[in-house]
Amino acid sequence: MNTSELGWFKSSYSSAQGDDCVEIAVTEQVIHVRDSKDVTRRPFAVGREEWMHFVAFAVEA
């Protein structure tokens, strides 16, 4: 899959300058994650269940 064709979006907690962010793109199978400062680097992907565990942990922190 060509990840440049995905619908990427940043967190609502991103700074106004748009730096220091991660972007995600959601597909049916996985969540793609990339560094917004270097979108030329290959993103990584995690399963939906693993992503839900990560988000739950981040919210509790």
Secondary structure, DSSP 8 states (H G I E B T S, - for coil): --GGGS--EE-TT--TT--S-EEEEE-SSEEEEEETT-TTS--EEEEHHHHHHHHHHHHH-
